[in-house]
Amino acid sequence: MFPEQINITLGTAGHIDHGKTALIRNLTGCDTDRLKEEKERGMSIELGFAPCRLGNLQVGVVDVPGHENFIRTMVAGATSIDGVIFVVAADDGVMPQTREHLDILTLLNIRHGVVALTKSDRVSPDELEAAREAVRAFLQGTFLAEAPIIPVSNITGEGLGELYRQIEAMVATIRPRPLDGLFRLPVERAFSTKGYGTVVCGVPVSGSARIGDELVLLPHDLRGRIKAIQVFRRPGQEVRAGQCTAINIPHWDHRLIRRGDVLTVPDCFVPRTWFACRLRLLPGQGIFLKSGSRAKFHTGTADLTATVYPMTAPRLQAGEEALVQIRTDSALVAGPGDRFILRSLSPVRTIGGGCILEPLPQRRRRRPEVLADLEALADALADEARHIEHHLRRAMAPATPDELALACMRTPEQARQVLCNLVRDDRAIRVGQTGYLHTEAAERLEARLLTLLDEYHCRCPESPGMTLEQVYQALDTSKETAAACAERLKARQAVIKHGQRLALPSHRPRLADGGNLLAERAEQAFRNRPFAPPGAHELAAELGITPPQATALIQTLIERERLVRVAPDLVFHREAVENARRILIETIRREGPLESVRFKYLLATTRKFAIPLLDYFDRIGLTLRRNNTRYLRPN
C-alpha cells in the first residue's frame, strides 16, 4: 500500500564530506548523486531529490552540496524546504560550510530541524560526547538550539533508527504549505525523455496544479498544458506546494529552460528587476553594505547579480536590519514573502538575507510615507487577511477582488473571502457591484464631503444642497464611491437628502431679502401657464426684475424640485410635467400608440412645447419613439 504523500519537503545541510548523501541513501534507499562526475568524485554537485517514507506518510528530501563552490546550488535547494537534517561529522566537528549553511537556513526562516552527528563509528565514546557538546554549544541562540542531536553511522547503521524517529516527530510539528495560493514552481532543472518530451522539475512554493492545467514559463512567456505529473517519483494527478515534482509539458524545448525560471499560472506574475525587501546583515567582521553595492541575490532557484540600495541610511553595518531596494541585472519572478540570500562578490561569502516585500515596476523614492508603507507591508505579510487589507488600504480608488489578488499575488477567491470578512467587520465598504473601499479611505472622503457641503451652503444659501454629480466631481472620485459615502453619512444622520440633493441637517435654504416672495410669484407664473411656460425674459418682465435675476430664480426652483428642465431652454412646473405624463399614459393605454402631432391637442398647447415634453419622456424611459409615433415602454 502506498503511503500518503503530504506536501512537506525536508533538506540536508552541512559541510562537504560529512555524509549527507550517504545518510539520505540509508534513510530513503535512493542515491541522490545522479551525475557521473558526482559518483567519480564522491561529492554532490547538483541538488538531489528523494522520497522518504515516515510510517504511513511520505515526504520529499532535497540533498544539497556541501562544497563552498556550490553554495548557490545549496541555496536553490534550501529555499524549498520546510525542515532540515543538519549534518555534522563527529570527527571533524563544526567547519566553515557548517557555519555558512546554518546562517543561510536562519536567513531563509527555516524553523524545524534535527541534527545528525555522523561518522560516530570513527571516534571513541568520549570524543563522541565531546563532539555532541561542541555542536550543542555552536547551536546555542539559533533555531536548532533545542533540536535533538543524534549520533549515527552510515557504515554500521547505528543511530539511524533513532534519527528516523526524530525526523518523524519533527514532520508531525510542521504545518504543510497552504494550497489556496497561486501555483508557482521555481525551476530546478529540465530535461527531455523519450516518449514524453520536456520534463520540468522542482518544488512548488505555493498552490497546486493538475493534469490538463495551463501553465506559463517565465520569463520566456511560454504556455503549455500539463500532460503528466510525478510526485516523489510516483505518477499522480495533482502536485501541491512543498512536494518534489516532475511536470511533463511535451512541446517545450528543454534547452531553453534554466534554473531560476518559474512555472506558474498565466496572467498573474510579471518578471521584475526592482524589489522592495527587508534585509538583515549577518554579524561578523568586515560585513557592511553601502548604497549601490553589488552582490549576488539568491531567491527561489535563481541567483543574479544585483545592486542594493538601503532606504534608511547610506550604509548598513553588520547585524543591522533595514528596508532596501534591490535591482537585479535581469528580470526574475518573485512574490511577496519570498526569502532571499545576499552574498558578496569579493570575498565570496554570505553577508545577509531576508524577505521580499513586493516586486516593483520602478524604484520608489525614500520618503517618510513610503518607508512607513513598506514597514506596514512587512508586518502584514505573514497574514493573508492583513496583506490583502494593506493593499486595499493603499488603493486610491475602489478595488476589485481580481485587482487585489494580482497585487498580493493570491487567488481571487482568497481576496473575495477576505473582503467579505472586512465588510462584516466594518473595515471595508462595498462600492457598486464589484468594488471595495477601505473604511479609512471612506472616512477621509466622508470628512471631505461634509466640508464641501458646508462650503456649498455658505456659497449658495438658496440651494437645498449639492447634487451627487457635483459631489463626485468635487471629490474627484467615482459616482458609485460618492454615493456609497453619502449613504454611510445619511445612515448616521450626518447628511440629509432633499430629493436628489445632499445637505447638512442644519441647512435651511434661504434667499436674499424679498427673495422668497419673488420665488413664490415665479412659481405661480409657471402654474398659471402649465403647458406654455414663460422663458427667463418673459418672467423678468412679469416680475419686474432683470433676466439674470429671473434665470437665478428659475435655477433655485429647479433645485427645490418645483420646476423641471425638459430641454436646455425650456422649463415646466413639476405639476404640469406630472399631468402631461398622466395624460400621455392614459391616452396610449386607451387608444394605442400616439401620433406625436396629436399630443399638442391633448395639452391644448403648441408644437413648441409639446414635442420637447415627448422627447423628455423618451429620455427618462417612459416612451419609445418610432418615426413620429410614441409607444409606452414595458414596465
C-alpha positions in Angstrom: 0.0 0.0 0.0 1.4 3.4 -1.0 1.9 5.9 1.8 0.0 9.2 1.8 2.0 12.0 0.1 2.0 15.1 2.2 3.3 18.4 0.9 6.3 18.8 3.1 9.9 18.8 1.9 13.0 18.3 4.1 16.6 19.1 3.2 20.1 18.3 4.3 22.7 20.9 5.2 26.3 20.8 6.3 30.0 20.8 5.3 31.3 18.7 2.4 32.2 15.1 3.1 30.2 14.9 6.3 28.0 12.2 4.9 24.8 13.9 3.8 24.2 11.9 0.7 25.1 8.6 2.3 22.6 9.5 5.1 19.8 10.1 2.7 20.6 6.9 0.9 20.3 5.0 4.2 17.1 6.7 5.1 15.3 6.5 1.8 17.1 3.8 -0.3 17.7 6.5 -3.0 21.1 7.6 -4.3 20.7 11.3 -5.0 24.0 11.6 -6.8 22.8 11.2 -10.4 25.7 12.7 -12.3 28.8 10.6 -13.4 31.1 13.3 -12.1 29.4 13.2 -8.7 29.9 9.4 -8.5 33.5 9.6 -9.6 34.5 12.4 -7.2 32.3 11.2 -4.4 30.9 14.8 -4.0 27.5 16.2 -4.6 27.5 19.0 -7.2 23.8 19.3 -8.1 20.6 19.0 -6.0 19.4 15.5 -5.3 15.7 14.6 -4.7 14.4 11.5 -2.9 11.1 10.4 -1.4 11.2 9.5 2.3 8.6 7.2 3.9 7.7 8.0 7.5 5.2 5.5 8.7 2.2 5.9 6.6 3.3 9.3 5.3 5.7 10.2 2.5 7.7 13.5 2.3 10.4 14.7 -0.1 14.0 15.2 0.7 16.4 17.6 -1.0 20.1 16.7 -0.7 22.3 19.8 -1.2 26.0 20.1 -2.0 28.3 21.0 0.9 31.3 22.4 -1.0 31.8 26.2 -0.8 31.9 26.4 -4.6 28.3 25.2 -4.8 26.7 27.4 -2.2 24.4 28.9 -5.0 23.1 25.3 -5.5 22.7 24.8 -1.8 20.6 28.0 -1.6 18.5 26.9 -4.5 17.6 23.7 -2.7 17.2 25.2 0.8 14.6 27.8 -0.3 12.1 25.0 -0.9 12.5 23.1 2.4 10.3 23.1 5.5 12.7 21.4 7.8 16.4 20.4 7.9 18.5 17.4 8.7 21.6 19.3 9.8 24.7 17.1 9.4 27.9 17.5 11.3 30.7 14.8 11.3 31.8 13.7 14.7 35.4 13.5 13.7 35.6 17.0 12.0 33.1 19.0 14.1 31.9 22.4 13.0 33.5 23.5 9.7 33.2 26.6 7.5 30.3 25.4 5.5 28.6 24.2 8.6 28.5 27.8 9.8 27.5 29.2 6.4 24.8 26.7 5.9 23.4 27.5 9.3 23.4 31.2 8.5 21.6 30.6 5.2 19.0 28.4 6.9 18.4 31.1 9.5 18.1 33.8 6.9 15.6 31.6 5.0 13.5 31.4 8.1 13.7 27.6 8.5 12.3 26.8 11.9 12.4 23.0 12.2 15.3 20.6 12.3 17.2 17.7 13.7 20.9 17.3 13.9 22.7 14.1 12.7 26.1 13.7 14.2 27.6 11.4 11.5 30.7 9.2 11.4 30.1 8.3 15.1 32.0 5.0 14.4 35.2 6.9 13.8 35.5 8.4 17.3 35.7 7.0 20.8 32.7 7.4 23.2 34.4 10.2 25.0 35.2 12.0 21.7 31.6 11.5 20.5 30.3 13.1 23.7 32.7 16.0 23.3 31.6 16.4 19.7 28.0 16.4 20.8 28.7 19.1 23.4 30.6 21.2 20.9 27.8 21.1 18.4 25.3 22.0 21.1 27.3 25.0 22.1 27.6 26.0 18.4 23.8 25.9 18.0 23.0 28.0 21.1 20.9 31.0 20.2 19.8 29.5 16.8 16.6 27.8 15.7 18.4 24.5 16.3 19.3 25.2 19.9 16.8 22.7 21.2 17.0 20.3 18.3 17.8 16.6 19.1 21.4 15.7 18.2 21.5 12.0 17.1 24.9 10.2 16.6 24.7 8.0 13.6 27.0 5.8 11.4 26.3 5.4 7.7 28.6 2.4 7.8 27.2 0.4 10.7 23.7 1.8 10.7 23.9 2.7 14.4 21.6 5.5 15.4 19.7 5.5 12.1 16.5 4.2 13.8 16.6 6.9 16.4 17.2 9.6 13.7 14.3 8.2 11.7 12.0 8.5 14.7 13.2 12.1 15.4 12.6 13.1 11.8 9.1 11.6 12.0 8.4 13.6 15.2 9.7 16.8 13.5 7.5 16.3 10.5 4.5 16.0 12.8 5.2 19.5 14.0 5.4 21.0 10.5 2.3 22.6 9.0 2.0 21.6 5.3 2.1 24.5 2.9 -1.3 26.0 2.1 -2.8 25.1 -1.3 -5.1 28.0 -1.9 -2.5 30.3 -3.4 -1.4 30.7 -7.0 0.7 27.8 -8.3 4.3 28.7 -8.6 7.3 26.4 -9.1 10.9 27.7 -9.2 12.6 25.5 -11.8 15.4 23.3 -10.5 16.2 21.6 -13.9 14.6 20.5 -17.1 15.3 17.6 -19.5 13.7 15.6 -22.3 12.8 12.0 -22.1 11.8 9.7 -24.9 8.1 9.3 -25.4 7.2 12.2 -23.1 9.2 15.3 -24.2 10.2 18.0 -21.8 10.0 17.5 -18.1 10.4 20.3 -15.6 11.5 19.6 -12.0 11.3 21.4 -8.8 9.4 22.0 -5.6 6.3 24.4 -5.9 6.3 27.1 -3.3 2.6 27.8 -3.4 -0.7 26.5 -4.8 -1.4 23.3 -6.7 -1.7 22.1 -10.3 -3.4 19.2 -12.1 -3.0 17.4 -15.3 -4.6 19.5 -18.1 -3.9 22.8 -16.4 -2.4 25.5 -18.5 0.9 27.0 -17.1 3.3 29.6 -18.3 7.1 29.5 -18.1 8.5 32.9 -17.1 10.4 35.0 -18.1 10.2 33.2 -21.5 6.3 33.6 -21.7 5.9 30.0 -23.0 2.5 28.5 -22.4 1.5 24.8 -22.3 -0.7 22.2 -20.7 0.4 19.6 -18.2 0.4 16.1 -19.8 1.7 14.1 -16.8 2.9 14.6 -13.2 5.2 12.7 -10.9 5.3 13.4 -7.2 8.0 11.9 -5.1 8.8 9.7 -8.3 5.3 8.3 -8.4 2.7 9.2 -11.2 -0.1 11.5 -9.9 -3.0 13.6 -11.0 -2.0 16.7 -8.9 1.1 18.4 -7.4 0.9 20.5 -4.3 3.1 23.2 -2.8 6.0 21.6 -0.9 6.1 18.4 -3.0 9.2 17.3 -5.1 7.7 17.0 -8.6 8.4 16.4 -12.2 5.9 18.1 -14.7 5.6 16.9 -18.3 4.8 19.7 -20.8 5.8 17.9 -24.1 6.2 20.6 -26.7 8.6 22.9 -24.9 12.2 22.9 -25.8 14.0 21.8 -22.7 17.2 23.6 -23.8 15.6 27.0 -23.3 14.7 26.3 -19.7 17.1 27.3 -17.0 17.3 27.0 -13.2 15.7 30.1 -11.8 12.9 30.2 -14.4 9.4 30.0 -12.9 6.5 27.8 -13.9 3.2 29.4 -12.8 -0.4 30.2 -13.8 -0.9 32.6 -16.7 -1.5 36.4 -16.4 -0.6 36.7 -12.7 3.1 37.2 -12.4 5.3 39.7 -14.2 9.1 39.4 -14.2 10.7 42.4 -12.5 14.1 43.9 -11.8 13.2 46.1 -8.8 12.2 44.6 -5.4 11.4 46.2 -2.1 12.9 44.0 0.7 13.7 43.8 4.4 17.3 42.8 4.7 19.3 41.6 7.7 23.0 41.6 7.6 24.8 38.9 9.4 27.0 39.9 12.4 30.7 39.4 11.6 33.9 41.2 10.9 34.1 43.1 7.7 30.4 42.8 6.8 28.8 46.1 5.8 26.8 47.4 2.9 26.8 50.8 1.3 24.3 52.2 -1.2 25.0 50.9 -4.7 26.9 47.8 -3.5 26.9 44.9 -5.9 26.1 41.4 -4.6 24.7 38.0 -5.6 20.9 37.9 -5.0 19.5 34.4 -4.5 15.8 33.7 -4.3 13.9 30.6 -5.3 16.2 28.7 -7.6 17.5 31.9 -9.2 20.8 33.7 -8.5 21.5 37.0 -10.1 24.0 39.8 -9.7 22.2 42.8 -8.2 22.6 46.3 -6.8 21.5 47.1 -3.3 20.1 50.5 -2.2 19.4 50.9 1.6 16.4 53.1 2.1 17.0 54.3 5.7 20.8 55.1 5.7 23.6 55.3 3.1 25.4 52.4 4.8 24.4 49.3 6.8 26.6 47.8 9.4 27.0 44.1 10.4 23.9 42.8 12.3 21.7 45.7 11.2 18.2 45.2 9.7 16.7 47.7 7.2 14.4 48.3 4.3 16.3 48.1 1.0 15.5 48.2 -2.7 17.3 45.7 -4.9 17.7 45.9 -8.7 18.7 42.7 -10.4 20.6 42.7 -13.6 17.9 40.8 -15.4 14.2 40.2 -14.7 13.0 37.4 -12.4 9.7 36.2 -10.9 9.4 36.5 -7.1 6.4 37.1 -4.8 5.7 38.9 -1.5 7.1 36.9 1.4 9.7 35.0 -0.7 13.0 34.7 1.2 16.4 35.7 -0.3 20.1 35.4 0.4 22.7 38.1 -0.3 26.3 37.1 -1.0 29.2 39.5 -1.5 31.1 39.2 -4.8 34.6 39.6 -3.2 35.3 37.9 -0.9 32.6 35.4 -1.9 30.5 34.8 1.3 27.0 35.1 2.7 26.5 38.5 4.2 22.8 38.6 4.8 19.3 37.9 3.6 15.7 38.5 4.4 12.2 38.8 2.9 10.9 40.2 -0.4 8.1 42.6 0.4 6.9 43.2 -3.2 8.2 43.4 -6.8 8.2 47.0 -8.0 7.6 48.4 -11.5 10.3 51.0 -10.7 12.4 52.4 -7.9 10.5 54.1 -5.1 11.6 57.3 -3.5 12.9 57.4 0.0 10.1 59.4 1.5 8.8 59.0 5.1 5.3 57.9 3.8 7.0 55.3 1.5 9.1 53.9 4.4 6.0 53.8 6.7 4.0 52.0 4.0 6.7 49.4 3.4 7.1 48.8 7.2 3.4 48.2 7.5 3.5 45.9 4.5 6.4 43.9 6.1 4.3 43.5 9.2 1.3 42.4 7.2 2.9 39.8 5.0 2.7 36.9 7.4 -1.1 37.0 7.5 -3.1 36.7 4.3 -6.0 38.8 5.5 -3.7 41.6 6.8 -1.8 41.5 3.5 -4.9 41.9 1.4 -6.3 44.6 3.7 -3.0 46.5 3.4 -3.3 46.7 -0.4 -6.9 47.7 -0.1 -5.9 50.5 2.3 -3.3 51.6 -0.2 -5.8 51.8 -3.1 -6.6 55.3 -4.3 -10.0 54.2 -5.7 -12.3 51.2 -5.1 -10.5 47.9 -5.9 -12.0 44.7 -7.1 -11.1 41.2 -5.8 -9.3 40.5 -9.0 -7.2 43.6 -8.7 -6.3 42.9 -5.1 -5.5 39.3 -5.9 -3.0 40.4 -8.6 -1.4 43.0 -6.2 -1.0 40.4 -3.4 -0.2 37.5 -5.8 -3.1 35.4 -4.4 -6.2 33.9 -5.9 -9.4 36.0 -6.5 -11.2 33.5 -4.2 -8.8 34.4 -1.3 -9.3 38.1 -2.0 -13.1 37.7 -2.1 -13.2 35.9 1.2 -11.0 38.4 3.0 -13.1 41.3 1.6 -16.3 39.7 2.8 -14.8 39.5 6.3 -13.6 43.1 6.1 -17.0 44.3 5.2 -18.5 42.2 8.0 -16.1 43.8 10.5 -16.7 47.3 9.2 -13.2 47.7 7.9 -14.3 47.9 4.2 -17.4 49.0 2.3 -18.9 47.8 -0.9 -18.9 50.3 -3.8 -21.0 49.5 -6.8 -21.3 45.8 -7.9 -17.6 44.7 -7.6 -15.7 47.5 -5.9 -14.4 47.7 -2.3 -13.0 50.7 -0.4 -11.2 50.5 2.9 -13.1 52.2 5.8 -10.3 54.5 6.5 -10.4 55.8 2.9 -14.2 56.1 3.1 -13.9 58.1 6.3 -11.4 60.5 4.7 -13.8 61.0 1.7 -16.8 61.5 4.1 -14.9 64.2 6.0 -14.2 66.0 2.8 -17.8 65.6 1.7 -19.0 67.3 4.9 -16.6 70.2 4.4 -17.7 70.5 0.8 -21.4 70.7 1.9 -20.6 73.3 4.5 -18.7 75.5 1.9 -21.5 75.0 -0.6 -24.2 76.1 1.8 -22.2 79.3 2.6 -21.7 80.0 -1.1 -25.3 79.0 -2.3 -27.6 79.5 0.7 -30.7 79.5 -1.6 -29.9 75.9 -2.8 -31.3 72.9 -1.0 -27.9 71.1 -1.5 -25.4 69.6 -3.8 -26.3 67.0 -6.5 -24.4 63.7 -6.4 -22.7 64.7 -9.7 -21.4 67.9 -8.1 -20.2 65.8 -5.1 -18.2 63.2 -7.0 -16.7 65.9 -9.3 -15.6 67.9 -6.3 -14.2 64.8 -4.6 -12.5 63.7 -7.8 -13.9 60.2 -7.3 -16.4 57.9 -9.0 -20.2 58.4 -8.7 -20.5 55.0 -7.1 -17.9 55.9 -4.4 -19.6 59.2 -3.7 -23.0 57.5 -3.4 -21.6 54.9 -1.0 -20.0 57.5 1.2 -23.2 59.6 1.1 -25.3 56.6 2.2 -23.0 56.0 5.2 -23.3 59.6 6.2 -27.1 59.5 5.7 -27.3 56.4 7.9 -25.5 58.3 10.7 -27.8 61.3 10.1 -24.8 63.4 9.3 -26.4 64.4 6.0 -29.9 64.6 4.7 -31.3 64.3 1.2 -33.7 66.8 -0.5 -34.8 64.7 -3.4 -31.6 64.1 -5.3 -29.6 66.6 -3.4 -27.4 66.3 -0.3 -27.3 68.8 2.6 -26.2 69.2 6.1 -29.1 68.6 8.6 -28.7 72.2 9.9 -29.1 73.8 6.5 -32.3 75.7 5.6 -32.5 77.1 2.1 -33.0 80.9 2.1 -33.0 83.6 -0.4 -31.9 87.2 0.0 -34.3 89.8 1.3 -37.5 89.6 -0.7 -36.3 86.6 -2.5 -38.8 84.1 -1.1 -41.7 86.3 -2.2 -40.2 86.5 -5.7 -39.8 82.8 -5.8 -43.4 82.2 -4.9 -44.5 84.7 -7.6 -42.2 83.0 -10.2 -43.6 79.6 -9.3 -47.1 80.9 -9.6 -46.3 82.2 -13.1 -45.4 78.7 -14.2 -48.5 77.3 -12.6 -50.7 79.8 -14.4 -49.3 78.7 -17.8 -48.7 74.9 -17.3 -48.2 74.0 -20.9 -46.9 77.3 -22.3 -44.4 78.3 -19.5 -42.6 81.6 -19.6 -38.9 81.9 -20.5 -36.4 83.9 -18.5 -37.0 87.2 -20.3 -40.8 86.8 -20.0 -40.6 86.0 -16.3 -38.3 89.0 -15.8 -40.7 91.3 -17.4 -43.6 89.9 -15.4 -41.8 90.2 -12.1 -40.0 93.5 -12.8 -36.6 92.1 -12.4 -33.6 91.6 -14.7 -33.2 88.5 -16.9 -30.2 87.2 -14.9 -32.2 87.5 -11.7 -35.0 85.6 -13.4 -32.6 82.9 -14.5 -31.3 82.6 -11.0 -34.8 82.3 -9.6 -35.6 79.5 -12.2 -32.5 77.6 -11.2 -33.4 77.9 -7.5 -36.9 76.5 -8.2 -35.3 73.6 -10.2 -33.0 72.8 -7.3 -36.0 72.8 -5.0 -37.7 70.5 -7.4 -40.6 72.9 -8.1 -39.6 73.2 -11.7 -38.3 70.6 -14.2 -36.0 71.4 -17.1 -37.1 69.3 -20.0 -34.8 71.0 -22.6 -31.9 73.4 -22.3 -34.1 76.4 -22.8 -37.5 75.1 -21.6 -38.7 74.6 -18.0 -42.1 73.4 -16.8 -43.7 73.3 -13.4 -43.4 69.9 -11.8 -47.2 69.6 -11.6 -47.5 70.3 -15.3 -45.0 67.5 -16.1 -46.9 65.1 -13.9 -50.2 66.0 -15.6 -48.7 65.6 -19.1 -47.3 62.2 -18.1 -50.7 61.1 -16.8 -52.5 62.2 -20.0 -49.9 60.5 -22.2 -50.2 57.2 -20.4 -54.0 57.2 -20.2 -54.3 58.0 -23.9 -51.9 55.4 -25.2 -53.4 52.7 -22.9 -56.9 53.7 -24.1 -56.3 54.3 -27.8 -53.0 52.7 -28.6 -49.7 54.3 -30.0 -49.9 58.1 -30.1 -49.0 60.2 -33.1 -46.7 63.0 -31.9 -48.7 65.8 -33.5 -51.8 64.8 -31.6 -50.1 65.4 -28.2 -50.3 69.2 -28.6 -54.1 69.0 -28.9 -54.3 66.8 -25.8 -52.4 69.5 -23.9 -54.1 72.4 -25.6 -50.7 73.9 -26.5 -48.4 74.3 -29.5 -45.8 72.1 -31.1 -43.1 74.3 -29.5 -44.0 72.9 -26.0 -45.5 69.5 -26.8 -42.6 68.0 -28.7 -39.9 68.8 -26.1 -42.1 67.1 -23.5 -42.4 64.0 -25.6 -38.6 64.0 -26.1 -38.2 64.3 -22.3 -40.5 61.3 -21.7 -38.4 59.3 -24.3 -35.2 60.2 -22.4 -36.5 59.2 -18.9 -37.6 55.9 -20.3 -41.4 56.4 -20.3 -42.0 56.2 -24.0 -40.3 54.8 -27.1 -40.3 56.7 -30.4 -40.7 55.0 -33.8 -40.8 57.5 -36.6 -43.4 60.0 -35.3 -45.3 57.6 -33.1 -44.9 57.1 -29.3 -45.3 53.7 -27.5 -45.2 53.0 -23.8 -42.0 51.1 -22.8 -42.6 47.8 -21.0 -42.7 48.2 -17.2 
